[in-house]
Amino acid sequence: MSLCLSRDEVAELTRSRLKRKQLDFLRKNGILHYLDDHDWPVVPRAAVEGKRHIAEPVKAWKSNKAA
């Protein structure tokens, strides 16, 4: 499984093979994407799978040395 959706997967998601319509769909629906060197949309897989890594808050450092 790759980090980003393939062009076929992006076309399936957006229901269009046209670059302009894909970009319009992604922008309209607020789906995270960027453009490659040929201006095709690249969608990270995490943007559509709904699995977001939520970082746990960092606990404050506390010395274990007896005072």
N, C-alpha and C positions, 0 to 999 in steps of 0.2 A: 504494500500500500504506500503510495507516494504522499508527500507532504501537501501537494496541491491537486485540485481536480484536473482531470484531463480535459482537452477541448471538447471531446464528446460529452463528458459529464457536465461541463458548463452549458453546452447546447441543450442537453436534456433538462437541466435546471431552469434555464431561461426560456425553453420552448422555441428557440430560434438559433439558426446557424449564422445569422448576420451579426457581424461584430457590433455595429451601432445599436441594434436592438438588444443584444446581450448587455452592453454597457448601460443602456437606459433601464433595463430591468434591475440590474444590480444596484444602480444608484437609487432608483425609486423604492426598492425594498431594503435599503440600508445594509446590503451585504458587503462585508469587507472584501476588497479586491485591489489589485494594482495592475498596471499595464506592462507587458513585456516589451522587448526591443522592437517588435512589429506592431505595437499598439493593440494587441489582443488581451482581453481581460484574463488575469490569473487569480484564481480564488483559492485561498488556503482551505484545506479540508476542515480545519477546526471552525471556520466561519459558518459552515452549514451543518456540521454534525451536532452542534449544541453542547459539546463537551469543552467546557472552558476550565482551565486549571486555575483554581482559586488558591492563592498563596495564603498560608496561615500566617497570622501575625507573629513577628519575631519577638520572642520572649526576652525581656531585659536580662542582661548578664548579672549574675549574682555570685559573689564569691562563696566558696564552700569552706574557706579558711575560718577557723574559730577566732573570734575577736578577743 
